[in-house]
Amino acid sequence: MDATTIQVRLDKKTKSQAQKVFKVLDISMSEAIKLFLRQVALQRGIPFELKLPNEATLHAVGQLDSGKGVTFNSADELFEDLEN
């Protein structure tokens, strides 16, 4: 195998969150990146849909970032609110 090395700069929070998921999946960060790159090569593109957020989504994110958005403690609370 003719191997090469890549380097990725990533914020600590994202790295930590991803490592927690990979630990549950019993794969390393390196294995996860290899899986992603293999899928890119096989599908000849990004292996998931990429979209720009619409105005409603941008507004909702802005509300949450400013502390004005509605939050719920559970999915049940969210669904109860949606029913009303």
N, CA, C and O atoms as a CHARMM CRD file, in Angstrom:
* protein
*
  336
    1    1 MET  N      0.84900  -1.18700   0.00000 PROA 1      0.00000
    2    1 MET  CA     0.00000   0.00000   0.00000 PROA 1      0.00000
    3    1 MET  C      0.88000   1.23100   0.00000 PROA 1      0.00000
    4    1 MET  O      1.78900   1.35200   0.82200 PROA 1      0.00000
    5    2 ASP  N      0.61700   2.13600  -0.90900 PROA 2      0.00000
    6    2 ASP  CA     1.34900   3.38700  -1.00900 PROA 2      0.00000
    7    2 ASP  C      0.58200   4.43000  -0.19600 PROA 2      0.00000
    8    2 ASP  O     -0.34000   5.05900  -0.71600 PROA 2      0.00000
    9    3 ALA  N      0.95000   4.61900   1.06200 PROA 3      0.00000
   10    3 ALA  CA     0.20200   5.49300   1.97100 PROA 3      0.00000
   11    3 ALA  C      0.70200   6.92900   1.90100 PROA 3      0.00000
   12    3 ALA  O      1.85200   7.19500   1.55100 PROA 3      0.00000
   13    4 THR  N     -0.18800   7.83500   2.24000 PROA 4      0.00000
   14    4 THR  CA     0.15300   9.24900   2.34100 PROA 4      0.00000
   15    4 THR  C     -0.48700   9.79500   3.61000 PROA 4      0.00000
   16    4 THR  O     -1.35100   9.14900   4.20200 PROA 4      0.00000
   17    5 THR  N     -0.07200  10.96000   4.01900 PROA 5      0.00000
   18    5 THR  CA    -0.56800  11.57700   5.24900 PROA 5      0.00000
   19    5 THR  C     -1.30800  12.85400   4.91000 PROA 5      0.00000
   20    5 THR  O     -0.89800  13.61100   4.02900 PROA 5      0.00000
   21    6 ILE  N     -2.41300  13.08800   5.62400 PROA 6      0.00000
   22    6 ILE  CA    -3.11700  14.36200   5.51700 PROA 6      0.00000
   23    6 ILE  C     -3.21900  14.96500   6.91500 PROA 6      0.00000
   24    6 ILE  O     -3.20100  14.24300   7.91100 PROA 6      0.00000
   25    7 GLN  N     -3.32300  16.27200   6.98200 PROA 7      0.00000
   26    7 GLN  CA    -3.51800  16.96100   8.25100 PROA 7      0.00000
   27    7 GLN  C     -4.80100  17.76500   8.16400 PROA 7      0.00000
   28    7 GLN  O     -5.12200  18.33700   7.12200 PROA 7      0.00000
   29    8 VAL  N     -5.53600  17.80300   9.27500 PROA 8      0.00000
   30    8 VAL  CA    -6.79500  18.53600   9.32800 PROA 8      0.00000
   31    8 VAL  C     -6.78600  19.42600  10.55600 PROA 8      0.00000
   32    8 VAL  O     -6.49400  18.96400  11.65900 PROA 8      0.00000
   33    9 ARG  N     -7.10100  20.68100  10.37400 PROA 9      0.00000
   34    9 ARG  CA    -7.26800  21.59500  11.51100 PROA 9      0.00000
   35    9 ARG  C     -8.75100  21.62500  11.85600 PROA 9      0.00000
   36    9 ARG  O     -9.60300  21.83000  10.99300 PROA 9      0.00000
   37   10 LEU  N     -9.03800  21.41600  13.13800 PROA 10     0.00000
   38   10 LEU  CA   -10.41700  21.28100  13.58500 PROA 10     0.00000
   39   10 LEU  C    -10.52600  21.82800  14.99300 PROA 10     0.00000
   40   10 LEU  O     -9.60500  21.66900  15.79400 PROA 10     0.00000
   41   11 ASP  N    -11.64100  22.47100  15.30400 PROA 11     0.00000
   42   11 ASP  CA   -11.81200  22.97000  16.66000 PROA 11     0.00000
   43   11 ASP  C    -11.94800  21.80200  17.64200 PROA 11     0.00000
   44   11 ASP  O    -12.41800  20.72300  17.28200 PROA 11     0.00000
   45   12 LYS  N    -11.53100  22.04000  18.87900 PROA 12     0.00000
   46   12 LYS  CA   -11.48500  20.97300  19.88900 PROA 12     0.00000
   47   12 LYS  C    -12.85900  20.38600  20.18700 PROA 12     0.00000
   48   12 LYS  O    -12.98700  19.18000  20.40100 PROA 12     0.00000
   49   13 LYS  N    -13.88600  21.22900  20.20200 PROA 13     0.00000
   50   13 LYS  CA   -15.23100  20.75200  20.54000 PROA 13     0.00000
   51   13 LYS  C    -15.72900  19.74700  19.49500 PROA 13     0.00000
   52   13 LYS  O    -16.24300  18.68400  19.84400 PROA 13     0.00000
   53   14 THR  N    -15.57200  20.08900  18.22200 PROA 14     0.00000
   54   14 THR  CA   -16.01700  19.18200  17.15800 PROA 14     0.00000
   55   14 THR  C    -15.24300  17.87500  17.20800 PROA 14     0.00000
   56   14 THR  O    -15.82200  16.79800  17.06600 PROA 14     0.00000
   57   15 LYS  N    -13.93200  17.97000  17.41000 PROA 15     0.00000
   58   15 LYS  CA   -13.11100  16.75600  17.48700 PROA 15     0.00000
   59   15 LYS  C    -13.57500  15.86800  18.64900 PROA 15     0.00000
   60   15 LYS  O    -13.72600  14.65600  18.49300 PROA 15     0.00000
   61   16 SER  N    -13.79400  16.47400  19.79000 PROA 16     0.00000
   62   16 SER  CA   -14.22000  15.71700  20.96800 PROA 16     0.00000
   63   16 SER  C    -15.58000  15.04900  20.74500 PROA 16     0.00000
   64   16 SER  O    -15.77400  13.88400  21.09100 PROA 16     0.00000
   65   17 GLN  N    -16.51500  15.80000  20.16500 PROA 17     0.00000
   66   17 GLN  CA   -17.84500  15.23700  19.91100 PROA 17     0.00000
   67   17 GLN  C    -17.76200  14.07500  18.92800 PROA 17     0.00000
   68   17 GLN  O    -18.41700  13.05000  19.11600 PROA 17     0.00000
   69   18 ALA  N    -16.96000  14.23400  17.88500 PROA 18     0.00000
   70   18 ALA  CA   -16.80700  13.16800  16.89200 PROA 18     0.00000
   71   18 ALA  C    -16.14500  11.94300  17.52000 PROA 18     0.00000
   72   18 ALA  O    -16.55600  10.81300  17.25400 PROA 18     0.00000
   73   19 GLN  N    -15.12200  12.15700  18.35200 PROA 19     0.00000
   74   19 GLN  CA   -14.43500  11.02800  18.98700 PROA 19     0.00000
   75   19 GLN  C    -15.37800  10.21900  19.85500 PROA 19     0.00000
   76   19 GLN  O    -15.25800   8.99500  19.92400 PROA 19     0.00000
   77   20 LYS  N    -16.31600  10.88200  20.52000 PROA 20     0.00000
   78   20 LYS  CA   -17.29400  10.16700  21.34400 PROA 20     0.00000
   79   20 LYS  C    -18.15300   9.24900  20.48700 PROA 20     0.00000
   80   20 LYS  O    -18.43900   8.11600  20.87600 PROA 20     0.00000
   81   21 VAL  N    -18.56300   9.73500  19.32400 PROA 21     0.00000
   82   21 VAL  CA   -19.36500   8.91300  18.40900 PROA 21     0.00000
   83   21 VAL  C    -18.53900   7.75100  17.89300 PROA 21     0.00000
   84   21 VAL  O    -19.01000   6.61300  17.87100 PROA 21     0.00000
   85   22 PHE  N    -17.31000   8.02600  17.47900 PROA 22     0.00000
   86   22 PHE  CA   -16.45100   6.97600  16.93900 PROA 22     0.00000
   87   22 PHE  C    -16.15000   5.90600  17.99100 PROA 22     0.00000
   88   22 PHE  O    -16.02000   4.72700  17.66400 PROA 22     0.00000
   89   23 LYS  N    -16.04000   6.32200  19.24800 PROA 23     0.00000
   90   23 LYS  CA   -15.79000   5.35100  20.31400 PROA 23     0.00000
   91   23 LYS  C    -16.96200   4.36600  20.41800 PROA 23     0.00000
   92   23 LYS  O    -16.75700   3.16100  20.56400 PROA 23     0.00000
   93   24 VAL  N    -18.17900   4.88800  20.34200 PROA 24     0.00000
   94   24 VAL  CA   -19.36400   4.02500  20.38800 PROA 24     0.00000
   95   24 VAL  C    -19.38200   3.08500  19.17800 PROA 24     0.00000
   96   24 VAL  O    -19.76500   1.92100  19.29500 PROA 24     0.00000
   97   25 LEU  N    -18.96300   3.59900  18.01800 PROA 25     0.00000
   98   25 LEU  CA   -18.91900   2.79100  16.80300 PROA 25     0.00000
   99   25 LEU  C    -17.70900   1.86600  16.75200 PROA 25     0.00000
  100   25 LEU  O    -17.59600   1.02600  15.85900 PROA 25     0.00000
  101   26 ASP  N    -16.80200   2.02900  17.71800 PROA 26     0.00000
  102   26 ASP  CA   -15.57600   1.23200  17.81200 PROA 26     0.00000
  103   26 ASP  C    -14.68200   1.40500  16.58000 PROA 26     0.00000
  104   26 ASP  O    -14.12600   0.44200  16.05100 PROA 26     0.00000
  105   27 ILE  N    -14.56100   2.67000  16.13800 PROA 27     0.00000
  106   27 ILE  CA   -13.63000   2.99400  15.06200 PROA 27     0.00000
  107   27 ILE  C    -12.80100   4.20600  15.47500 PROA 27     0.00000
  108   27 ILE  O    -13.23400   5.00800  16.30200 PROA 27     0.00000
  109   28 SER  N    -11.63700   4.33200  14.91000 PROA 28     0.00000
  110   28 SER  CA   -10.77400   5.46800  15.21200 PROA 28     0.00000
  111   28 SER  C    -11.12400   6.66100  14.32400 PROA 28     0.00000
  112   28 SER  O    -11.84200   6.52500  13.33400 PROA 28     0.00000
  113   29 MET  N    -10.60800   7.82000  14.69100 PROA 29     0.00000
  114   29 MET  CA   -10.78100   9.00800  13.86700 PROA 29     0.00000
  115   29 MET  C    -10.19900   8.75500  12.47700 PROA 29     0.00000
  116   29 MET  O    -10.80000   9.12600  11.46900 PROA 29     0.00000
  117   30 SER  N     -9.04500   8.13300  12.43100 PROA 30     0.00000
  118   30 SER  CA    -8.38800   7.84100  11.16300 PROA 30     0.00000
  119   30 SER  C     -9.25000   6.92000  10.29900 PROA 30     0.00000
  120   30 SER  O     -9.38600   7.14600   9.09700 PROA 30     0.00000
  121   31 GLU  N     -9.83100   5.88400  10.90500 PROA 31     0.00000
  122   31 GLU  CA   -10.70300   4.96700  10.15400 PROA 31     0.00000
  123   31 GLU  C    -11.93800   5.69200   9.62700 PROA 31     0.00000
  124   31 GLU  O    -12.38000   5.43400   8.50700 PROA 31     0.00000
  125   32 ALA  N    -12.49600   6.60000  10.43100 PROA 32     0.00000
  126   32 ALA  CA   -13.67700   7.34800  10.01400 PROA 32     0.00000
  127   32 ALA  C    -13.35300   8.24700   8.82000 PROA 32     0.00000
  128   32 ALA  O    -14.14000   8.34400   7.87800 PROA 32     0.00000
  129   33 ILE  N    -12.20700   8.89400   8.86200 PROA 33     0.00000
  130   33 ILE  CA   -11.80400   9.75200   7.74800 PROA 33     0.00000
  131   33 ILE  C    -11.57000   8.91000   6.49500 PROA 33     0.00000
  132   33 ILE  O    -11.95000   9.31300   5.39500 PROA 33     0.00000
  133   34 LYS  N    -10.94800   7.74400   6.66000 PROA 34     0.00000
  134   34 LYS  CA   -10.74200   6.84500   5.51200 PROA 34     0.00000
  135   34 LYS  C    -12.07500   6.41600   4.90500 PROA 34     0.00000
  136   34 LYS  O    -12.21800   6.37800   3.68300 PROA 34     0.00000
  137   35 LEU  N    -13.05900   6.09200   5.76300 PROA 35     0.00000
  138   35 LEU  CA   -14.38800   5.70800   5.27100 PROA 35     0.00000
  139   35 LEU  C    -15.00400   6.84100   4.46800 PROA 35     0.00000
  140   35 LEU  O    -15.55300   6.62000   3.38900 PROA 35     0.00000
  141   36 PHE  N    -14.91200   8.05300   4.99600 PROA 36     0.00000
  142   36 PHE  CA   -15.46600   9.20700   4.29600 PROA 36     0.00000
  143   36 PHE  C    -14.80800   9.37800   2.92900 PROA 36     0.00000
  144   36 PHE  O    -15.49700   9.53700   1.92200 PROA 36     0.00000
  145   37 LEU  N    -13.48300   9.34600   2.89300 PROA 37     0.00000
  146   37 LEU  CA   -12.76100   9.55700   1.64100 PROA 37     0.00000
  147   37 LEU  C    -13.02800   8.43900   0.63200 PROA 37     0.00000
  148   37 LEU  O    -13.08900   8.69300  -0.57100 PROA 37     0.00000
  149   38 ARG  N    -13.18700   7.20300   1.11500 PROA 38     0.00000
  150   38 ARG  CA   -13.53000   6.10600   0.20600 PROA 38     0.00000
  151   38 ARG  C    -14.90500   6.31700  -0.41000 PROA 38     0.00000
  152   38 ARG  O    -15.10800   6.03800  -1.59200 PROA 38     0.00000
  153   39 GLN  N    -15.83900   6.80300   0.37900 PROA 39     0.00000
  154   39 GLN  CA   -17.17800   7.08100  -0.13900 PROA 39     0.00000
  155   39 GLN  C    -17.14700   8.22600  -1.14900 PROA 39     0.00000
  156   39 GLN  O    -17.86000   8.18700  -2.15100 PROA 39     0.00000
  157   40 VAL  N    -16.33600   9.23200  -0.89500 PROA 40     0.00000
  158   40 VAL  CA   -16.17800  10.32700  -1.86200 PROA 40     0.00000
  159   40 VAL  C    -15.68200   9.76400  -3.18900 PROA 40     0.00000
  160   40 VAL  O    -16.20100  10.11000  -4.25000 PROA 40     0.00000
  161   41 ALA  N    -14.68100   8.90100  -3.12300 PROA 41     0.00000
  162   41 ALA  CA   -14.12200   8.30900  -4.34400 PROA 41     0.00000
  163   41 ALA  C    -15.14600   7.42700  -5.04700 PROA 41     0.00000
  164   41 ALA  O    -15.28000   7.49600  -6.26900 PROA 41     0.00000
  165   42 LEU  N    -15.87400   6.59700  -4.29300 PROA 42     0.00000
  166   42 LEU  CA   -16.86200   5.69600  -4.89100 PROA 42     0.00000
  167   42 LEU  C    -18.02900   6.44600  -5.51700 PROA 42     0.00000
  168   42 LEU  O    -18.48700   6.09800  -6.60500 PROA 42     0.00000
  169   43 GLN  N    -18.50900   7.47600  -4.82800 PROA 43     0.00000
  170   43 GLN  CA   -19.68400   8.20600  -5.29600 PROA 43     0.00000
  171   43 GLN  C    -19.31100   9.39300  -6.18100 PROA 43     0.00000
  172   43 GLN  O    -20.17400  10.05500  -6.75900 PROA 43     0.00000
  173   44 ARG  N    -18.03700   9.64100  -6.27200 PROA 44     0.00000
  174   44 ARG  CA   -17.53200  10.76200  -7.06900 PROA 44     0.00000
  175   44 ARG  C    -18.16500  12.08300  -6.64400 PROA 44     0.00000
  176   44 ARG  O    -18.55200  12.91100  -7.46800 PROA 44     0.00000
  177   45 GLY  N    -18.25500  12.24500  -5.32700 PROA 45     0.00000
  178   45 GLY  CA   -18.82500  13.46000  -4.74600 PROA 45     0.00000
  179   45 GLY  C    -18.94500  13.30300  -3.24100 PROA 45     0.00000
  180   45 GLY  O    -18.58900  12.26500  -2.68300 PROA 45     0.00000
  181   46 ILE  N    -19.44500  14.33200  -2.59700 PROA 46     0.00000
  182   46 ILE  CA   -19.67700  14.28200  -1.15100 PROA 46     0.00000
  183   46 ILE  C    -20.78300  13.24700  -0.90000 PROA 46     0.00000
  184   46 ILE  O    -21.81400  13.27600  -1.57300 PROA 46     0.00000
  185   47 PRO  N    -20.58100  12.33500   0.05800 PROA 47     0.00000
  186   47 PRO  CA   -21.54700  11.23500   0.24800 PROA 47     0.00000
  187   47 PRO  C    -22.79400  11.60100   1.05100 PROA 47     0.00000
  188   47 PRO  O    -23.45000  10.72700   1.61900 PROA 47     0.00000
  189   48 PHE  N    -23.11400  12.86800   1.09700 PROA 48     0.00000
  190   48 PHE  CA   -24.35800  13.31200   1.72400 PROA 48     0.00000
  191   48 PHE  C    -24.75800  14.62600   1.07900 PROA 48     0.00000
  192   48 PHE  O    -23.94200  15.29000   0.43900 PROA 48     0.00000
  193   49 GLU  N    -26.00900  14.99300   1.24900 PROA 49     0.00000
  194   49 GLU  CA   -26.53200  16.19100   0.60700 PROA 49     0.00000
  195   49 GLU  C    -26.03500  17.44400   1.32200 PROA 49     0.00000
  196   49 GLU  O    -26.06000  17.51100   2.55100 PROA 49     0.00000
  197   50 LEU  N    -25.59300  18.41600   0.57200 PROA 50     0.00000
  198   50 LEU  CA   -25.17300  19.70700   1.10600 PROA 50     0.00000
  199   50 LEU  C    -26.17200  20.76000   0.66000 PROA 50     0.00000
  200   50 LEU  O    -26.47000  20.88400  -0.52800 PROA 50     0.00000
  201   51 LYS  N    -26.68600  21.51800   1.61900 PROA 51     0.00000
  202   51 LYS  CA   -27.65700  22.55800   1.29700 PROA 51     0.00000
  203   51 LYS  C    -27.32100  23.81900   2.07700 PROA 51     0.00000
  204   51 LYS  O    -26.77200  23.76000   3.17800 PROA 51     0.00000
  205   52 LEU  N    -27.65400  24.94300   1.49700 PROA 52     0.00000
  206   52 LEU  CA   -27.58000  26.20500   2.22700 PROA 52     0.00000
  207   52 LEU  C    -28.88100  26.35200   3.00400 PROA 52     0.00000
  208   52 LEU  O    -29.94900  26.01500   2.49200 PROA 52     0.00000
  209   53 PRO  N    -28.80200  26.85200   4.23400 PROA 53     0.00000
  210   53 PRO  CA   -30.03100  27.00300   5.01200 PROA 53     0.00000
  211   53 PRO  C    -30.94000  28.07200   4.40100 PROA 53     0.00000
  212   53 PRO  O    -30.46800  29.06800   3.85200 PROA 53     0.00000
  213   54 ASN  N    -32.26200  27.84500   4.50700 PROA 54     0.00000
  214   54 ASN  CA   -33.20900  28.84400   4.02000 PROA 54     0.00000
  215   54 ASN  C    -33.37800  29.94700   5.06400 PROA 54     0.00000
  216   54 ASN  O    -32.82800  29.86100   6.16200 PROA 54     0.00000
  217   55 GLU  N    -34.13300  30.97000   4.71900 PROA 55     0.00000
  218   55 GLU  CA   -34.29500  32.12800   5.61000 PROA 55     0.00000
  219   55 GLU  C    -34.91000  31.73300   6.95600 PROA 55     0.00000
  220   55 GLU  O    -34.50800  32.25800   7.99400 PROA 55     0.00000
  221   56 ALA  N    -35.87100  30.82100   6.94900 PROA 56     0.00000
  222   56 ALA  CA   -36.52000  30.40300   8.20200 PROA 56     0.00000
  223   56 ALA  C    -35.51500  29.72200   9.12300 PROA 56     0.00000
  224   56 ALA  O    -35.51500  29.95600  10.33100 PROA 56     0.00000
  225   57 THR  N    -34.66100  28.88100   8.55000 PROA 57     0.00000
  226   57 THR  CA   -33.64600  28.20000   9.34900 PROA 57     0.00000
  227   57 THR  C    -32.63700  29.19700   9.89700 PROA 57     0.00000
  228   57 THR  O    -32.27200  29.13000  11.07000 PROA 57     0.00000
  229   58 LEU  N    -32.18200  30.12300   9.05400 PROA 58     0.00000
  230   58 LEU  CA   -31.23600  31.14600   9.51000 PROA 58     0.00000
  231   58 LEU  C    -31.82800  31.98200  10.64700 PROA 58     0.00000
  232   58 LEU  O    -31.13900  32.31000  11.61300 PROA 58     0.00000
  233   59 HSD  N    -33.11000  32.32000  10.51700 PROA 59     0.00000
  234   59 HSD  CA   -33.78100  33.08700  11.57100 PROA 59     0.00000
  235   59 HSD  C    -33.83700  32.28600  12.87400 PROA 59     0.00000
  236   59 HSD  O    -33.55700  32.82100  13.94600 PROA 59     0.00000
  237   60 ALA  N    -34.19900  31.00400  12.77700 PROA 60     0.00000
  238   60 ALA  CA   -34.30200  30.15000  13.96600 PROA 60     0.00000
  239   60 ALA  C    -32.94300  30.00200  14.64900 PROA 60     0.00000
  240   60 ALA  O    -32.85000  30.07200  15.87400 PROA 60     0.00000
  241   61 VAL  N    -31.89800  29.80000  13.86300 PROA 61     0.00000
  242   61 VAL  CA   -30.54900  29.67200  14.43200 PROA 61     0.00000
  243   61 VAL  C    -30.14600  30.97800  15.10500 PROA 61     0.00000
  244   61 VAL  O    -29.57100  30.96600  16.19300 PROA 61     0.00000
  245   62 GLY  N    -30.44300  32.10000  14.46300 PROA 62     0.00000
  246   62 GLY  CA   -30.14700  33.40300  15.05800 PROA 62     0.00000
  247   62 GLY  C    -30.86700  33.59700  16.37600 PROA 62     0.00000
  248   62 GLY  O    -30.29400  34.12300  17.33000 PROA 62     0.00000
  249   63 GLN  N    -32.12900  33.17300  16.43400 PROA 63     0.00000
  250   63 GLN  CA   -32.90200  33.26500  17.67600 PROA 63     0.00000
  251   63 GLN  C    -32.25500  32.43800  18.78500 PROA 63     0.00000
  252   63 GLN  O    -32.12800  32.90200  19.91800 PROA 63     0.00000
  253   64 LEU  N    -31.84700  31.21500  18.45500 PROA 64     0.00000
  254   64 LEU  CA   -31.22200  30.35800  19.46300 PROA 64     0.00000
  255   64 LEU  C    -29.88500  30.93400  19.91300 PROA 64     0.00000
  256   64 LEU  O    -29.57500  30.93400  21.10500 PROA 64     0.00000
  257   65 ASP  N    -29.08900  31.42800  18.95900 PROA 65     0.00000
  258   65 ASP  CA   -27.78800  32.00700  19.30300 PROA 65     0.00000
  259   65 ASP  C    -27.92500  33.21400  20.22300 PROA 65     0.00000
  260   65 ASP  O    -27.06600  33.45200  21.07200 PROA 65     0.00000
  261   66 SER  N    -29.00200  33.97500  20.05600 PROA 66     0.00000
  262   66 SER  CA   -29.20100  35.16600  20.89000 PROA 66     0.00000
  263   66 SER  C    -29.94200  34.85800  22.18900 PROA 66     0.00000
  264   66 SER  O    -30.20500  35.76000  22.98400 PROA 66     0.00000
  265   67 GLY  N    -30.27700  33.58600  22.40500 PROA 67     0.00000
  266   67 GLY  CA   -30.96300  33.19100  23.63600 PROA 67     0.00000
  267   67 GLY  C    -32.45800  33.44800  23.61600 PROA 67     0.00000
  268   67 GLY  O    -33.11200  33.33600  24.65300 PROA 67     0.00000
  269   68 LYS  N    -33.01700  33.79200  22.45900 PROA 68     0.00000
  270   68 LYS  CA   -34.44000  34.12300  22.36300 PROA 68     0.00000
  271   68 LYS  C    -35.28300  32.97800  21.82100 PROA 68     0.00000
  272   68 LYS  O    -36.51100  33.06100  21.82400 PROA 68     0.00000
  273   69 GLY  N    -34.65200  31.92900  21.36300 PROA 69     0.00000
  274   69 GLY  CA   -35.38600  30.82900  20.75500 PROA 69     0.00000
  275   69 GLY  C    -36.09600  29.96200  21.77800 PROA 69     0.00000
  276   69 GLY  O    -35.83600  30.04200  22.97800 PROA 69     0.00000
  277   70 VAL  N    -36.99500  29.13500  21.27600 PROA 70     0.00000
  278   70 VAL  CA   -37.72900  28.19900  22.12800 PROA 70     0.00000
  279   70 VAL  C    -36.92100  26.91300  22.23000 PROA 70     0.00000
  280   70 VAL  O    -36.46900  26.37100  21.22100 PROA 70     0.00000
  281   71 THR  N    -36.74400  26.43200  23.45000 PROA 71     0.00000
  282   71 THR  CA   -36.04200  25.16900  23.65800 PROA 71     0.00000
  283   71 THR  C    -36.94300  24.21400  24.43700 PROA 71     0.00000
  284   71 THR  O    -37.88700  24.63200  25.10800 PROA 71     0.00000
  285   72 PHE  N    -36.63400  22.94400  24.33400 PROA 72     0.00000
  286   72 PHE  CA   -37.41300  21.91600  25.00900 PROA 72     0.00000
  287   72 PHE  C    -36.46500  20.99500  25.75000 PROA 72     0.00000
  288   72 PHE  O    -35.32000  20.80900  25.33900 PROA 72     0.00000
  289   73 ASN  N    -36.94100  20.42200  26.83700 PROA 73     0.00000
  290   73 ASN  CA   -36.12500  19.51000  27.64000 PROA 73     0.00000
  291   73 ASN  C    -36.17700  18.07800  27.12700 PROA 73     0.00000
  292   73 ASN  O    -35.36900  17.23800  27.52300 PROA 73     0.00000
  293   74 SER  N    -37.12500  17.80600  26.25100 PROA 74     0.00000
  294   74 SER  CA   -37.24100  16.45000  25.71900 PROA 74     0.00000
  295   74 SER  C    -37.97700  16.48800  24.38500 PROA 74     0.00000
  296   74 SER  O    -38.61900  17.47900  24.03700 PROA 74     0.00000
  297   75 ALA  N    -37.87100  15.40100  23.65800 PROA 75     0.00000
  298   75 ALA  CA   -38.60700  15.28200  22.39500 PROA 75     0.00000
  299   75 ALA  C    -40.10800  15.28600  22.66300 PROA 75     0.00000
  300   75 ALA  O    -40.88300  15.81600  21.86800 PROA 75     0.00000
  301   76 ASP  N    -40.51600  14.69500  23.78300 PROA 76     0.00000
  302   76 ASP  CA   -41.94200  14.67400  24.13000 PROA 76     0.00000
  303   76 ASP  C    -42.48800  16.09300  24.27400 PROA 76     0.00000
  304   76 ASP  O    -43.58200  16.39100  23.79400 PROA 76     0.00000
  305   77 GLU  N    -41.71900  16.97600  24.94400 PROA 77     0.00000
  306   77 GLU  CA   -42.14600  18.36500  25.09100 PROA 77     0.00000
  307   77 GLU  C    -42.27400  19.04800  23.72700 PROA 77     0.00000
  308   77 GLU  O    -43.21800  19.79900  23.48600 PROA 77     0.00000
  309   78 LEU  N    -41.32900  18.78300  22.85600 PROA 78     0.00000
  310   78 LEU  CA   -41.36800  19.35700  21.51100 PROA 78     0.00000
  311   78 LEU  C    -42.62700  18.91000  20.77900 PROA 78     0.00000
  312   78 LEU  O    -43.33400  19.73400  20.19900 PROA 78     0.00000
  313   79 PHE  N    -42.91100  17.61200  20.80400 PROA 79     0.00000
  314   79 PHE  CA   -44.08200  17.10100  20.09200 PROA 79     0.00000
  315   79 PHE  C    -45.38700  17.60700  20.70400 PROA 79     0.00000
  316   79 PHE  O    -46.36100  17.84300  19.99000 PROA 79     0.00000
  317   80 GLU  N    -45.40400  17.77300  22.03400 PROA 80     0.00000
  318   80 GLU  CA   -46.59300  18.35400  22.67300 PROA 80     0.00000
  319   80 GLU  C    -46.81500  19.76600  22.17900 PROA 80     0.00000
  320   80 GLU  O    -47.94900  20.15200  21.89700 PROA 80     0.00000
  321   81 ASP  N    -45.74500  20.54700  22.06900 PROA 81     0.00000
  322   81 ASP  CA   -45.83900  21.91000  21.58600 PROA 81     0.00000
  323   81 ASP  C    -46.30900  21.93300  20.12400 PROA 81     0.00000
  324   81 ASP  O    -47.11700  22.78500  19.75400 PROA 81     0.00000
  325   82 LEU  N    -45.82400  21.03000  19.31100 PROA 82     0.00000
  326   82 LEU  CA   -46.21400  20.98700  17.90900 PROA 82     0.00000
  327   82 LEU  C    -47.69900  20.64800  17.72800 PROA 82     0.00000
  328   82 LEU  O    -48.32100  21.07000  16.75400 PROA 82     0.00000
  329   83 GLU  N    -48.25500  19.89200  18.66300 PROA 83     0.00000
  330   83 GLU  CA   -49.65800  19.51800  18.57900 PROA 83     0.00000
  331   83 GLU  C    -50.58500  20.67000  18.93300 PROA 83     0.00000
  332   83 GLU  O    -51.75800  20.66600  18.55900 PROA 83     0.00000
  333   84 ASN  N    -50.06300  21.65400  19.65500 PROA 84     0.00000
  334   84 ASN  CA   -50.90300  22.79900  20.09000 PROA 84     0.00000
  335   84 ASN  C    -50.95600  23.89200  19.08500 PROA 84     0.00000
  336   84 ASN  O    -51.61600  24.90600  19.31000 PROA 84     0.00000
